[in-house]
C-alpha cells in the first residue's frame, strides 16, 4: 500500500467499513455521532479565519459536520469521485445538483423515463426560473444528439429508470454531452454504486437517494451528490450552504452503518430479483416481465456492459385492469405495498396511481406504464417465500 494513501488498493467492501473514518480522542470503534448544530472556537481570530476559509475546522452543521463528512468521504471513495456532498433527501440531491449549476436561459435534455418527482423538477419547476427542457427517448442516442441546442448545459437521466427499468447508454450519452459542452448528470439509485459506476462511463455528476439501498432498512431520508472537486467548489458548495438542504448528523450515521452491509444486501436482493423474474416470466397471469438481467429485456446487452447484475428491482405487467391489479396487491401477505424501495423488506408499488400518478395518461402510455404495471423491490426474505406469496395472490383471484 503506497505511503500517503491508506485507501489505495482496497476493495469496495473494505472501504465501506473503514473509508473516511474520523476518530475522536476516545478511540471509539463505531463512527462517532456528532449531534450538534454549532462549534466553538479557540478565539475570535480563529472564528474569523474559519469563516474566511483560511483555517480548517467546522463552523455550523448546515455547512458541514464530522459525521456527515465521514459519510461523504466514504461515498466518494466507493464511487471513485473526487468529492461528495450529502443532502436531506434524494430529491434534495437532484434539485440541488441542477439548480446550483443552471441559470435562466439554459437548456436541459432529459430522458423521458424518470421518477415522477424528477419529471416535475425538469418539466415544471425549472421553467419557472427560465430554464427550458427537452424530454427524449433515453435509449435513442440520435434523440439526445438532435435535441442539443447552443444553450444546452445539462444532460440528465436515470438508468435503470423508475419504474420501467429502461436503460441509457452512459458512454454514448456522455460523448454527446461532452461534444455539446454540457455536463452529464446520472441518477444511479436503482443500480446502486455496487452494480454500476456512471463516472467510469463518462458521467460528470452522480446522484443517489441514500434513503433507498444505502440505508436499506427504511429508517431515514438522505441523498448524496458526487462530482469533481471543481464542480463542488464552484457550484455546489455555496448553494448548499445558503439554501440549507443539509443531511442531519444522525441520518448520516445511519447511512454509514448501512454502507457497511450494502454489498451483501444488494447481492442477495439481486439474486432474489432474478429468481422471481424468471418465475414471473412463465406465469400465465403475467403479460410481460421487465428485468435487465433477463435476455428478453430489450437492452439486455447494454445492461451487461454497464451493470454487474440485473439489479434488485423488477417491473411486470399483469393481464389485468386496475381493480384486479389492486386485488392482487392487497392479497399479498409478505410483500408489502409501499412506494419506497431498496428495503430489507420486499415492497410492491402501483406506479400509475402513486409515483407516476401526476403524469398524463398519454405520458404514462408512452413510457409503457399501464394499469397492470407493478414495481417489485426485492428484499432479504427467502426467495421461495416471496414466490409462494405471489402465487397465493394470483390464486386468490386478484389477477
C-alpha positions in Angstrom: 0.0 0.0 0.0 1.7 3.3 -1.1 2.5 5.8 1.7 0.1 8.7 2.0 -2.9 6.9 0.6 -4.3 4.4 3.1 -7.1 3.5 0.8 -5.0 2.5 -2.2 -5.7 -1.0 -3.4 -8.5 -1.7 -1.1 -11.7 -3.4 -2.3 -15.1 -1.6 -2.1 -16.2 -4.0 0.7 -13.3 -2.8 2.9 -13.8 0.9 2.0 -17.4 0.7 3.0 -16.4 -0.4 6.5 -13.3 1.8 7.1 -13.3 4.6 4.5 -13.3 8.2 5.8 -13.5 7.3 9.5 -12.6 10.1 11.8 -12.0 9.1 15.5 -12.3 11.3 18.5 -9.7 11.2 21.3 -11.9 8.5 22.9 -10.9 6.0 20.2 -14.4 4.6 19.5 -14.8 1.7 17.1 -18.1 2.8 15.5 -18.2 6.2 13.9 -18.9 9.0 16.3 -22.2 10.7 16.2 -21.8 14.5 16.5 -25.4 15.6 17.2 -24.5 19.3 17.4 -25.6 22.3 15.4 -22.6 24.6 16.1 -19.0 24.6 17.0 -16.8 26.7 19.4 -13.6 28.5 18.5 -10.4 29.0 20.4 -10.6 32.7 19.8 -12.4 35.4 17.8 -9.5 35.3 15.4 -9.9 31.6 14.9 -13.6 32.1 14.1 -12.7 34.8 11.6 -10.1 32.6 9.9 -12.6 29.7 9.6 -15.2 31.8 8.0 -12.7 33.2 5.6 -11.5 29.7 4.7 -8.1 30.5 5.9 -8.2 27.9 8.7 -9.6 24.4 8.8 -12.4 23.4 11.1 -16.1 23.1 11.3 -18.4 26.2 11.6 -22.0 25.1 11.6 -23.7 21.8 10.8 -25.7 23.3 8.0 -22.3 23.8 6.3 -20.5 20.6 7.4 -20.5 18.2 10.3 -17.9 15.5 11.2 -20.4 12.6 11.0 -21.7 13.9 7.7 -18.2 14.3 6.4 -17.4 10.7 7.1 -20.5 9.6 5.0 -19.5 11.9 2.2 -15.9 10.7 2.1 -16.9 7.1 2.2 -19.4 7.6 -0.7 -16.7 9.4 -2.7 -14.3 6.5 -2.2 -16.9 4.0 -3.2 -17.9 5.9 -6.3 -14.4 6.9 -7.3 -15.4 10.6 -7.2 -13.2 13.5 -6.2 -15.8 14.9 -3.9 -19.3 14.3 -2.4 -21.9 16.4 -0.6 -24.8 14.9 1.3 -28.3 16.3 1.3 -31.5 15.8 3.3 -33.2 13.5 0.7 -32.7 12.1 -2.7 -34.9 14.8 -4.3 -32.9 17.5 -2.5 -29.8 16.0 -4.2 -31.4 16.1 -7.6 -32.7 19.6 -7.2 -29.5 20.9 -5.7 -27.3 19.4 -8.5 -29.5 21.0 -11.1 -30.2 24.4 -9.5 -26.6 25.0 -8.4 -25.4 24.8 -12.0 -28.2 26.2 -14.2 -29.3 29.7 -14.7 -32.1 31.5 -16.7 -31.6 30.9 -20.4 -30.1 27.5 -20.0 -31.5 24.3 -21.6 -31.7 20.7 -20.2 -32.1 17.5 -22.1 -33.5 14.6 -20.0 -34.7 11.1 -20.7 -38.5 10.7 -20.6 -38.3 7.7 -18.3 -37.9 9.4 -15.0 -39.2 9.2 -11.4 -42.3 11.3 -11.2 -40.8 13.9 -8.9 -37.8 14.3 -11.2 -40.0 14.9 -14.2 -41.8 17.6 -12.1 -38.4 19.3 -11.5 -37.5 19.1 -15.2 -40.8 19.9 -16.7 -42.5 22.2 -14.2 -40.0 23.7 -11.7 -37.0 24.6 -13.9 -39.1 26.5 -16.4 -40.4 28.8 -13.6 -36.8 30.0 -13.3 -36.2 30.4 -17.1 -34.6 27.0 -17.7 -36.1 25.2 -20.7 -36.0 21.4 -21.2 -36.5 18.7 -23.8 -37.5 15.2 -23.0 -36.2 12.5 -25.2 -36.3 8.7 -25.6 -33.3 7.9 -23.4 -32.5 4.7 -25.4 -32.1 6.6 -28.7 -28.7 8.3 -29.0 -29.8 10.2 -32.1 -32.6 11.7 -30.0 -30.1 13.1 -27.5 -27.9 14.4 -30.3 -30.8 16.0 -32.2 -32.1 17.8 -29.0 -28.8 19.7 -28.5 -29.0 23.5 -28.7 -26.5 26.2 -28.2 -27.8 26.8 -24.7 -27.8 23.2 -23.6 -25.9 22.9 -20.3 -27.1 19.6 -18.7 -28.0 16.1 -19.8 -30.0 14.2 -17.1 -31.2 10.6 -16.8 -31.9 7.7 -14.6 -30.6 4.3 -15.6 -32.2 1.9 -15.0 -35.2 4.2 -14.9 -38.1 4.2 -12.4 -40.3 2.2 -12.9 -39.8 0.9 -16.4 -36.2 -0.3 -15.9 -35.3 1.3 -19.3 -31.6 1.9 -19.8 -29.5 4.7 -21.1 -26.2 4.1 -22.9 -24.0 6.0 -20.5 -20.8 6.1 -22.7 -22.8 7.1 -25.7 -24.7 10.0 -24.0 -21.6 11.1 -22.2 -19.8 11.5 -25.5 -22.7 13.6 -26.9 -22.8 15.8 -23.8 -19.1 16.4 -23.9 -19.2 17.4 -27.6 -22.0 19.8 -26.8 -20.1 21.4 -23.9 -22.7 20.2 -21.4 -22.3 18.1 -18.2 -23.9 14.7 -17.8 -25.9 14.0 -14.5 -27.0 10.5 -13.7 -29.4 9.4 -11.0 -28.0 5.9 -10.2 -30.3 4.9 -7.4 -31.7 1.8 -9.0 -28.4 0.3 -9.9 -26.7 1.4 -6.6 -22.9 2.1 -6.6 -22.4 -1.7 -6.2 -23.7 -2.6 -9.6 -22.9 0.5 -11.7 -20.4 3.3 -11.6 -21.6 6.0 -14.1 -18.4 8.0 -13.7 -16.4 5.2 -15.3 -18.6 5.6 -18.3 -18.2 9.4 -18.6 -20.8 10.9 -16.2 -19.8 14.1 -14.6 -22.3 14.1 -11.6 -23.8 11.1 -9.9 -26.8 11.3 -7.6 -28.3 8.9 -5.1 -31.3 8.8 -2.8 -29.5 7.3 0.1 -33.0 6.6 1.5 -33.1 3.5 -0.7 -30.4 0.8 -0.7 -27.7 2.8 1.1 -29.8 3.0 4.3 -31.6 -0.2 3.2 -33.9 -0.6 6.1 -36.5 2.2 5.7 -35.2 4.2 8.6 -34.4 7.7 7.4 -34.1 10.1 4.4 -30.9 11.2 2.8 -29.2 11.9 -0.5 -25.8 12.5 -1.9 -24.2 14.2 -4.9 -20.8 13.0 -6.3 -18.8 15.1 -8.7 -15.4 16.6 -9.4 -13.8 18.8 -6.7 -14.2 21.7 -9.1 -18.0 21.3 -9.5 -18.4 21.1 -5.8 -16.2 24.1 -5.1 -17.5 26.4 -7.9 -21.2 25.5 -7.9 -22.5 23.2 -5.2 -20.7 24.3 -2.0 -22.2 27.7 -1.6 -25.6 26.6 -2.9 -25.9 24.0 -0.2 -24.6 26.4 2.5 -27.0 29.2 1.6 -30.2 27.1 0.9 -29.8 24.6 3.6 -30.8 21.1 2.3 -28.3 19.5 4.7 -28.3 15.9 5.9 -28.7 15.6 9.7 -25.8 14.0 11.6 -28.0 11.2 12.9 -29.2 10.3 9.4 -25.6 10.4 8.2 -24.6 8.0 11.0 -27.4 5.6 10.0 -26.2 5.8 6.4 -22.7 4.9 7.5 -24.0 1.8 9.2 -26.0 0.9 6.1 -22.9 1.2 3.9 -21.1 -1.4 5.9 -23.5 -4.1 4.7 -24.5 -2.6 1.3 -22.6 -5.1 -0.9 -24.1 -8.2 0.8 -27.6 -6.9 0.9 -27.6 -5.8 -2.8 -26.1 -9.2 -3.9 -28.8 -11.1 -2.0 -31.5 -8.8 -3.4 -30.3 -9.2 -7.0 -30.3 -13.0 -6.7 -33.8 -12.9 -5.4 -35.0 -10.5 -8.1 -33.5 -12.7 -10.8 -35.2 -15.8 -9.5 -38.6 -14.0 -9.1 -38.3 -12.5 -12.6 -37.7 -16.0 -14.2 -40.7 -17.4 -12.3 -43.0 -14.5 -13.3 -41.9 -14.8 -16.9 -43.5 -18.3 -17.0 -46.7 -17.3 -15.2 -49.9 -17.2 -17.3 -51.3 -14.2 -15.5 -48.2 -12.1 -16.3 -48.2 -10.3 -19.6 -44.6 -9.1 -19.5 -41.6 -9.1 -17.2 -39.1 -6.3 -17.4 -35.8 -7.2 -15.8 -32.4 -6.1 -17.2 -30.8 -9.4 -16.2 -33.0 -11.4 -18.5 -32.1 -11.9 -22.2 -35.6 -10.8 -23.2 -35.1 -7.3 -21.8 -34.7 -5.2 -25.0 -31.5 -3.7 -23.6 -30.0 -6.7 -22.0 -26.7 -6.4 -23.9 -26.3 -2.8 -22.7 -27.2 -3.9 -19.2 -24.4 -6.5 -19.3 -21.9 -3.8 -20.3 -22.9 -1.2 -17.7 -24.1 -3.3 -14.8 -22.6 -6.2 -12.9 -26.0 -7.7 -12.3 -29.6 -7.3 -13.4 -30.4 -5.4 -10.3 -32.7 -5.7 -7.2 -35.9 -4.4 -8.9 -38.4 -5.9 -11.3 -41.3 -4.4 -13.2 -44.1 -6.6 -14.6 -47.4 -6.1 -16.3 -50.3 -8.2 -15.2 -53.1 -9.3 -17.6 -55.5 -7.2 -15.5 -57.1 -3.8 -15.1 -56.5 -1.5 -12.2 -59.2 -3.1 -9.9 -57.8 -6.6 -10.4 -54.3 -5.4 -10.0 -55.2 -3.8 -6.7 -56.8 -7.0 -5.6 -53.6 -8.9 -6.4 -51.5 -6.4 -4.4 -54.0 -6.4 -1.5 -53.8 -10.3 -1.3 -50.0 -10.3 -0.7 -49.0 -11.1 2.9 -45.2 -11.0 2.9 -44.6 -8.4 0.2 -45.9 -5.1 1.5 -47.4 -2.2 -0.5 -45.1 0.8 -0.4 -43.7 3.4 -2.8 -40.3 3.1 -1.2 -37.6 0.6 -2.5 -34.3 -0.8 -1.6 -35.5 -2.0 1.8 -34.7 -5.2 3.6 -38.4 -5.9 3.2 -39.8 -6.7 -0.2 -42.1 -3.9 -1.4 -44.5 -3.5 -4.3 -46.0 -0.4 -5.8 -48.5 0.6 -8.5 -46.7 3.4 -10.4 -49.8 4.6 -12.3 -51.5 5.6 -9.1 -48.6 6.5 -6.9 -45.1 7.6 -8.1 -46.2 8.5 -11.6 -49.9 9.4 -11.0 -49.3 13.1 -11.9 -48.3 12.2 -15.5 -51.0 12.3 -18.1 -52.5 9.1 -19.5 -50.6 9.7 -22.7 -47.3 10.2 -20.9 -47.7 7.0 -18.9 -48.6 5.1 -22.0 -45.6 6.4 -23.8 -43.4 5.0 -21.0 -45.2 1.7 -21.0 -46.8 2.2 -17.6 -50.3 0.6 -17.7 -53.0 -0.1 -15.1 -51.5 -3.5 -14.8 -47.9 -2.4 -14.2 -46.4 -3.1 -10.8 -42.8 -2.5 -9.5 -41.3 -5.0 -7.1 -38.3 -4.2 -4.9 -36.8 -7.5 -3.7 -35.9 -7.6 -0.1 -33.9 -10.0 2.1 -36.6 -12.6 2.6 -36.1 -16.1 1.3 -37.0 -16.0 -2.5 -39.1 -19.2 -2.2 -41.3 -17.5 0.4 -41.8 -14.5 -1.9 -42.7 -16.6 -4.8 -45.2 -18.5 -2.7 -46.7 -15.2 -1.6 -47.0 -14.0 -5.2 -48.7 -17.3 -6.2 -51.2 -17.1 -3.3 -52.1 -13.6 -4.5 -52.6 -14.9 -8.1 -54.7 -17.8 -6.9 -56.8 -15.6 -4.7 -58.4 -14.1 -7.8 -56.5 -10.9 -7.5 -55.4 -11.2 -11.1 
